[in-house]
Amino acid sequence: MRIRVTFSKTGSLRYIGHLDLQQVWERTARRAGLPLAYTQGFHPGPKIQIAAALPLGFAGRAEVVDLWLTDNVGATHEVAQGLQSTAPPGLSILAVEEVDERAPALQTQVAAAEYEVALLEAGLGSGLEARLADLLAKPALPRERRGKAYDLRPLILSLECRDLSLRMVLSAREGATGRPEEVLAELNIPPEAARIERTRLILKDEVE
């Protein structure tokens, strides 16, 4: 049995990394009494797939994880209640659903991600609409990441501002991932002057 859990990651959990979050999910599922399935080989581990890594300091309002179980555990609302009862502070269970065990790996199904960025200094909002329009009008935004050149512009699927906040939808496919802090850099906004939340992961079946 394969279940898909939609959850939020807030509070102090914003500061744990991807591998640590994997361990959080293993402990939470074990304490909830879920019969986790394990991989084969010399170093078996629980079959847990988190859709997309969330950078340290970012909150996630609707993250997604898949868990494989050795047995059918019944009603998904009861599974959700069990997970919530054993989850650490900052981990909220929003939904649980059963999905096809043979479906592709969850990480390969993420097409884009939606972010909300709150600007923490009032002065940063000055002329923001004009800067945003200038950025979107550019045919290319050449940047470099880890020594490799790439174009940020096609990775920005949507970008709009309202007062002291930004909403952006960025490509999140493997090999073509837009990062909100890089969009902020193009707008001359230092990342430490903003609070970034990933509000939604958009899977391929939602856009096809």
Wavefront OBJ file of the C-alpha trace (Angstrom):
o trace
v 0.000 0.000 0.000
v 1.240 3.482 -0.883
v -0.175 6.545 0.807
v 0.410 10.201 -0.045
v 0.453 12.692 2.805
v 0.062 16.430 2.351
v 1.534 18.300 5.296
v 2.766 21.669 6.465
v 6.249 22.254 7.871
v 6.470 25.359 10.036
v 7.965 26.663 13.267
v 11.290 25.169 14.295
v 10.948 22.460 11.624
v 11.828 25.149 9.068
v 15.438 24.723 10.176
v 15.851 20.985 9.654
v 17.301 19.619 6.444
v 15.938 17.149 3.925
v 17.615 14.058 5.404
v 16.515 14.992 8.912
v 12.954 15.428 7.669
v 13.135 11.914 6.239
v 13.997 10.659 9.736
v 11.182 12.718 11.253
v 8.743 10.968 8.955
v 10.142 7.539 9.809
v 9.776 8.192 13.552
v 6.308 9.707 13.151
v 5.050 6.768 11.077
v 6.547 4.216 13.483
v 4.979 5.877 16.518
v 1.643 5.944 14.692
v 1.923 2.167 14.271
v 2.155 2.191 10.486
v 3.809 -0.925 8.994
v 6.492 0.749 6.896
v 7.853 -1.193 3.927
v 11.642 -1.346 3.478
v 13.951 -1.294 0.495
v 16.019 -4.344 -0.427
v 19.818 -4.620 -0.423
v 22.715 -4.266 2.010
v 21.356 -1.101 3.613
v 17.563 -1.416 3.741
v 15.645 1.680 4.682
v 11.998 2.694 4.901
v 10.373 3.472 1.561
v 9.661 7.144 2.027
v 9.732 9.718 -0.788
v 9.513 13.446 -0.106
v 8.429 15.332 -3.207
v 10.981 18.164 -3.135
v 13.642 19.364 -0.719
v 12.804 22.590 1.085
v 15.743 24.934 1.778
v 16.607 25.654 5.408
v 14.522 28.476 6.829
v 11.672 28.064 4.349
v 8.228 27.134 5.657
v 6.099 24.754 3.594
v 2.321 25.027 3.701
v 1.466 22.024 1.505
v 4.403 19.649 1.180
v 3.971 16.072 -0.038
v 5.458 12.728 1.040
v 4.739 9.147 -0.070
v 4.958 6.242 2.404
v 4.921 2.567 1.421
v 3.250 0.156 3.865
v 3.335 -3.627 4.010
v -0.365 -3.907 4.884
v -3.592 -2.073 4.180
v -4.252 0.159 7.170
v -7.844 1.099 6.505
v -9.464 4.524 6.365
v -7.134 7.360 5.402
v -8.753 9.780 7.867
v -7.778 7.431 10.690
v -4.225 7.273 9.347
v -4.159 11.085 9.298
v -5.319 11.233 12.917
v -2.707 8.693 13.961
v 0.102 10.557 12.230
v -0.973 13.891 13.720
v -1.041 12.427 17.217
v 2.621 11.405 16.929
v 3.934 14.289 14.799
v 6.385 16.781 16.323
v 5.462 20.468 16.718
v 5.475 22.218 13.362
v 4.355 19.154 11.379
v 0.645 19.319 10.547
v -1.139 16.604 8.579
v -3.451 18.188 6.000
v -4.581 15.157 3.978
v -3.881 11.467 3.407
v -4.829 9.527 0.279
v -4.006 6.150 -1.204
v -2.155 6.219 -4.529
v -1.114 3.590 -7.068
v 1.932 1.680 -5.833
v 3.218 1.500 -9.417
v 3.014 5.260 -10.020
v 6.303 7.019 -10.885
v 8.599 8.281 -8.134
v 7.079 11.298 -6.449
v 10.165 13.465 -7.052
v 9.759 13.036 -10.814
v 6.161 14.264 -10.724
v 6.794 17.801 -9.461
v 6.327 20.350 -12.252
v 6.386 23.655 -10.382
v 6.203 25.265 -6.966
v 4.320 28.290 -5.701
v 5.893 30.677 -3.198
v 4.789 33.653 -1.140
v 7.483 36.095 -0.110
v 6.854 38.666 2.601
v 9.207 41.646 2.504
v 10.312 42.561 6.008
v 11.406 46.141 5.297
v 8.922 48.732 4.068
v 11.513 50.455 1.893
v 11.880 47.349 -0.263
v 8.407 47.924 -1.663
v 9.380 51.229 -3.235
v 9.254 50.927 -7.021
v 8.726 47.179 -6.745
v 6.067 46.994 -9.458
v 8.339 48.763 -11.930
v 11.288 46.496 -11.073
v 9.073 43.463 -11.461
v 7.813 44.650 -14.859
v 11.388 45.280 -16.020
v 12.422 41.789 -14.930
v 9.520 40.099 -16.726
v 10.204 42.106 -19.884
v 13.720 40.735 -20.197
v 14.074 37.897 -22.732
v 16.761 36.208 -20.631
v 18.163 36.313 -17.102
v 21.586 34.630 -17.308
v 22.848 33.321 -13.969
v 25.332 30.783 -12.677
v 24.774 28.033 -10.119
v 27.539 25.736 -8.944
v 29.724 26.788 -11.829
v 27.064 26.135 -14.468
v 25.423 28.882 -16.493
v 21.654 28.845 -16.942
v 18.751 31.140 -17.821
v 16.419 31.981 -14.943
v 13.787 33.690 -17.111
v 11.977 30.594 -18.506
v 11.857 29.153 -14.997
v 9.639 32.034 -13.814
v 6.130 30.878 -14.730
v 4.322 33.625 -12.817
v 5.374 36.621 -10.746
v 3.233 39.316 -9.166
v 3.386 41.681 -6.223
v 0.896 43.083 -3.761
v 1.903 45.650 -1.161
v 4.903 44.114 0.641
v 4.555 40.591 -0.682
v 5.400 38.644 -3.802
v 3.738 35.574 -5.240
v 5.763 33.495 -7.669
v 5.333 30.190 -9.462
v 8.645 28.659 -10.493
v 9.540 25.606 -12.516
v 10.572 22.758 -10.217
v 11.386 19.981 -12.667
v 14.614 18.026 -12.381
v 17.327 20.001 -14.116
v 15.115 23.073 -14.429
v 14.424 24.432 -10.981
v 13.727 28.070 -10.219
v 14.663 29.355 -6.770
v 12.870 32.257 -5.089
v 16.056 33.697 -3.611
v 17.485 34.031 -7.137
v 14.376 35.919 -8.259
v 14.832 38.201 -5.243
v 18.450 38.781 -6.254
v 17.290 39.937 -9.701
v 14.950 42.380 -7.936
v 17.805 43.632 -5.701
v 16.121 42.279 -2.567
v 18.490 40.615 -0.060
v 17.163 37.201 1.047
v 17.591 38.091 4.727
v 15.038 40.884 4.231
v 12.340 38.436 3.179
v 10.371 35.560 4.669
v 9.792 32.811 2.111
v 7.061 30.179 2.252
v 6.396 27.465 -0.291
v 2.630 27.413 -0.476
v 2.065 24.595 -2.954
v 3.752 21.946 -5.049
v 2.211 21.547 -8.495
v 2.377 17.964 -9.791
v 2.426 17.042 -13.466
v -1.060 15.570 -13.409
v -2.383 18.984 -12.340
v -1.035 20.741 -15.423
v -1.479 18.055 -18.086
l 1 2 3 4 5 6 7 8 9 10 11 12 13 14 15 16 17 18 19 20 21 22 23 24 25 26 27 28 29 30 31 32 33 34 35 36 37 38 39 40 41 42 43 44 45 46 47 48 49 50 51 52 53 54 55 56 57 58 59 60 61 62 63 64 65 66 67 68 69 70 71 72 73 74 75 76 77 78 79 80 81 82 83 84 85 86 87 88 89 90 91 92 93 94 95 96 97 98 99 100 101 102 103 104 105 106 107 108 109 110 111 112 113 114 115 116 117 118 119 120 121 122 123 124 125 126 127 128 129 130 131 132 133 134 135 136 137 138 139 140 141 142 143 144 145 146 147 148 149 150 151 152 153 154 155 156 157 158 159 160 161 162 163 164 165 166 167 168 169 170 171 172 173 174 175 176 177 178 179 180 181 182 183 184 185 186 187 188 189 190 191 192 193 194 195 196 197 198 199 200 201 202 203 204 205 206 207 208
